[in-house]
Amino acid sequence: MNETLVVIVRGLIALLTLLIFTRILGKQQISQLTYFDYILGITIGSTASTLTTDTTIRAWPHWVGLVVWVLAVMTLQVITLKSRKASKYVDGEPTIVIMNGKIMEDTMRKMRYRITDLLEQLRNKGVFNLSQVEFAILETNGKLSVLKKSQYQSVTPKDMNISTNYKGLSIELIYDGIILEQNLEQVNLDKTWLTSQLNQLGINDISSVILASLDTQGKLYVDTSNDNIEIPIDTSDYLGPN
């Protein structure tokens, strides 16, 4: 078989395999990337690329290797879900690097975590003055969680005894020119209502609407392909979700 064709077939097999395996492993691999997950991603990716391009050896052993790695990771996921001790060993645990406003130098030294790294991550959190920090925790994925001292925290409506309206998630009514009828039914609306709202905005062609969504306050957001970026309108006849 032609070598180019072999590479194409192997590449498609590797792509499909990785797609299936990443779906099986779940979003944890992305949302909480620990050092172990990082090494795992490199290893699986390297194996898949070798499966695609190394035509001097059979593809079967590489595919078996991918399966073994994924099964091993799935087993570890089950174990870490059931055992706190195993979870701490595999994923590590959060470490306090600032406690009661004091930098924990000994802890940072053991972790080989520099002051410059701490300052950089604090700046990424919008903190430019260490005196504002009460606690800082280095999470297992390498991100820094920061608790400011109470006098530097943002004031909330609750702090000022101000009542607020409920704000939930907006619901999509049109996506890429297609009306999402199930979502319309969910908020007790129909195509006639939606069409009339679009007509009021001068939009007669639904296919030109990139996105239309409705928030819990009854405001419609419309974005069209002709750069009408945001058109919120009040919808007094909006009945709200069930």
Contacts in CASP RR format, 6 or more apart in sequence:
PFRMAT RR
TARGET T0000
AUTHOR 0000-0000-0000
METHOD contacts of the structure
MODEL  1
MNETLVVIVRGLIALLTLLIFTRILGKQQISQLTYFDYILGITIGSTAST
LTTDTTIRAWPHWVGLVVWVLAVMTLQVITLKSRKASKYVDGEPTIVIMN
GKIMEDTMRKMRYRITDLLEQLRNKGVFNLSQVEFAILETNGKLSVLKKS
QYQSVTPKDMNISTNYKGLSIELIYDGIILEQNLEQVNLDKTWLTSQLNQ
LGINDISSVILASLDTQGKLYVDTSNDNIEIPIDTSDYLGPN
3 55 0 8 1.000
6 55 0 8 1.000
7 52 0 8 1.000
7 53 0 8 1.000
7 55 0 8 1.000
10 51 0 8 1.000
10 52 0 8 1.000
10 53 0 8 1.000
10 55 0 8 1.000
10 59 0 8 1.000
11 51 0 8 1.000
11 52 0 8 1.000
13 51 0 8 1.000
13 59 0 8 1.000
13 63 0 8 1.000
14 48 0 8 1.000
14 49 0 8 1.000
14 51 0 8 1.000
14 52 0 8 1.000
15 48 0 8 1.000
17 48 0 8 1.000
17 63 0 8 1.000
17 66 0 8 1.000
18 44 0 8 1.000
18 45 0 8 1.000
18 48 0 8 1.000
18 66 0 8 1.000
21 44 0 8 1.000
21 66 0 8 1.000
21 70 0 8 1.000
22 29 0 8 1.000
24 70 0 8 1.000
24 74 0 8 1.000
25 70 0 8 1.000
25 73 0 8 1.000
25 74 0 8 1.000
25 77 0 8 1.000
28 37 0 8 1.000
28 77 0 8 1.000
29 37 0 8 1.000
29 40 0 8 1.000
29 41 0 8 1.000
32 91 0 8 1.000
32 140 0 8 1.000
32 141 0 8 1.000
33 141 0 8 1.000
34 91 0 8 1.000
34 92 0 8 1.000
34 140 0 8 1.000
34 141 0 8 1.000
36 90 0 8 1.000
36 91 0 8 1.000
40 69 0 8 1.000
40 73 0 8 1.000
43 69 0 8 1.000
44 66 0 8 1.000
44 69 0 8 1.000
44 70 0 8 1.000
47 62 0 8 1.000
47 65 0 8 1.000
47 66 0 8 1.000
47 69 0 8 1.000
48 62 0 8 1.000
48 66 0 8 1.000
50 62 0 8 1.000
51 59 0 8 1.000
51 62 0 8 1.000
51 63 0 8 1.000
51 66 0 8 1.000
54 62 0 8 1.000
76 86 0 8 1.000
76 90 0 8 1.000
79 86 0 8 1.000
79 90 0 8 1.000
80 86 0 8 1.000
80 87 0 8 1.000
80 90 0 8 1.000
80 91 0 8 1.000
81 87 0 8 1.000
91 140 0 8 1.000
92 140 0 8 1.000
93 140 0 8 1.000
94 137 0 8 1.000
94 138 0 8 1.000
94 139 0 8 1.000
94 140 0 8 1.000
94 145 0 8 1.000
95 107 0 8 1.000
95 111 0 8 1.000
95 137 0 8 1.000
95 138 0 8 1.000
96 104 0 8 1.000
96 107 0 8 1.000
96 135 0 8 1.000
96 136 0 8 1.000
96 137 0 8 1.000
96 138 0 8 1.000
97 103 0 8 1.000
97 104 0 8 1.000
97 107 0 8 1.000
97 108 0 8 1.000
97 113 0 8 1.000
97 118 0 8 1.000
97 136 0 8 1.000
97 137 0 8 1.000
97 138 0 8 1.000
97 144 0 8 1.000
98 104 0 8 1.000
98 118 0 8 1.000
98 130 0 8 1.000
98 133 0 8 1.000
98 134 0 8 1.000
98 135 0 8 1.000
98 136 0 8 1.000
99 135 0 8 1.000
100 134 0 8 1.000
100 135 0 8 1.000
101 130 0 8 1.000
101 131 0 8 1.000
101 133 0 8 1.000
101 134 0 8 1.000
101 135 0 8 1.000
101 149 0 8 1.000
103 115 0 8 1.000
103 118 0 8 1.000
103 130 0 8 1.000
108 114 0 8 1.000
108 115 0 8 1.000
108 118 0 8 1.000
111 138 0 8 1.000
113 138 0 8 1.000
118 136 0 8 1.000
118 144 0 8 1.000
119 130 0 8 1.000
121 143 0 8 1.000
121 144 0 8 1.000
122 128 0 8 1.000
122 130 0 8 1.000
122 133 0 8 1.000
122 136 0 8 1.000
122 144 0 8 1.000
122 146 0 8 1.000
124 144 0 8 1.000
125 144 0 8 1.000
125 146 0 8 1.000
127 133 0 8 1.000
127 146 0 8 1.000
127 148 0 8 1.000
132 148 0 8 1.000
132 149 0 8 1.000
132 152 0 8 1.000
133 146 0 8 1.000
133 147 0 8 1.000
133 148 0 8 1.000
133 149 0 8 1.000
134 147 0 8 1.000
134 148 0 8 1.000
134 149 0 8 1.000
134 150 0 8 1.000
135 146 0 8 1.000
135 147 0 8 1.000
136 144 0 8 1.000
136 145 0 8 1.000
136 146 0 8 1.000
136 147 0 8 1.000
137 144 0 8 1.000
137 145 0 8 1.000
137 146 0 8 1.000
138 144 0 8 1.000
139 145 0 8 1.000
157 163 0 8 1.000
157 164 0 8 1.000
165 217 0 8 1.000
166 216 0 8 1.000
167 215 0 8 1.000
167 216 0 8 1.000
167 217 0 8 1.000
168 215 0 8 1.000
168 216 0 8 1.000
169 216 0 8 1.000
170 213 0 8 1.000
170 214 0 8 1.000
170 215 0 8 1.000
170 216 0 8 1.000
170 221 0 8 1.000
171 183 0 8 1.000
171 186 0 8 1.000
171 187 0 8 1.000
171 213 0 8 1.000
171 214 0 8 1.000
171 241 0 8 1.000
172 180 0 8 1.000
172 183 0 8 1.000
172 211 0 8 1.000
172 212 0 8 1.000
172 213 0 8 1.000
173 179 0 8 1.000
173 180 0 8 1.000
173 183 0 8 1.000
173 184 0 8 1.000
173 189 0 8 1.000
173 194 0 8 1.000
173 212 0 8 1.000
173 213 0 8 1.000
173 214 0 8 1.000
173 220 0 8 1.000
174 180 0 8 1.000
174 194 0 8 1.000
174 206 0 8 1.000
174 209 0 8 1.000
174 211 0 8 1.000
174 212 0 8 1.000
175 211 0 8 1.000
176 210 0 8 1.000
176 211 0 8 1.000
177 206 0 8 1.000
177 207 0 8 1.000
177 208 0 8 1.000
177 209 0 8 1.000
177 210 0 8 1.000
179 191 0 8 1.000
179 194 0 8 1.000
179 206 0 8 1.000
181 191 0 8 1.000
184 190 0 8 1.000
184 191 0 8 1.000
184 194 0 8 1.000
186 241 0 8 1.000
186 242 0 8 1.000
187 214 0 8 1.000
187 238 0 8 1.000
187 239 0 8 1.000
187 240 0 8 1.000
187 241 0 8 1.000
188 239 0 8 1.000
188 240 0 8 1.000
188 241 0 8 1.000
188 242 0 8 1.000
189 214 0 8 1.000
189 238 0 8 1.000
189 239 0 8 1.000
193 237 0 8 1.000
194 212 0 8 1.000
195 206 0 8 1.000
197 220 0 8 1.000
197 233 0 8 1.000
197 235 0 8 1.000
198 204 0 8 1.000
198 206 0 8 1.000
198 209 0 8 1.000
198 212 0 8 1.000
198 222 0 8 1.000
200 233 0 8 1.000
201 222 0 8 1.000
201 228 0 8 1.000
201 231 0 8 1.000
201 233 0 8 1.000
203 209 0 8 1.000
203 222 0 8 1.000
203 224 0 8 1.000
203 228 0 8 1.000
208 224 0 8 1.000
208 225 0 8 1.000
208 226 0 8 1.000
209 222 0 8 1.000
209 223 0 8 1.000
209 224 0 8 1.000
209 225 0 8 1.000
210 223 0 8 1.000
210 224 0 8 1.000
210 225 0 8 1.000
211 221 0 8 1.000
211 222 0 8 1.000
211 223 0 8 1.000
212 220 0 8 1.000
212 221 0 8 1.000
212 222 0 8 1.000
212 223 0 8 1.000
213 220 0 8 1.000
213 221 0 8 1.000
214 220 0 8 1.000
214 221 0 8 1.000
214 235 0 8 1.000
214 238 0 8 1.000
215 221 0 8 1.000
216 240 0 8 1.000
216 241 0 8 1.000
218 234 0 8 1.000
218 235 0 8 1.000
218 238 0 8 1.000
218 240 0 8 1.000
219 232 0 8 1.000
219 233 0 8 1.000
219 234 0 8 1.000
219 235 0 8 1.000
220 231 0 8 1.000
220 232 0 8 1.000
220 233 0 8 1.000
220 235 0 8 1.000
221 230 0 8 1.000
221 231 0 8 1.000
221 232 0 8 1.000
222 228 0 8 1.000
222 230 0 8 1.000
222 231 0 8 1.000
223 229 0 8 1.000
223 230 0 8 1.000
END
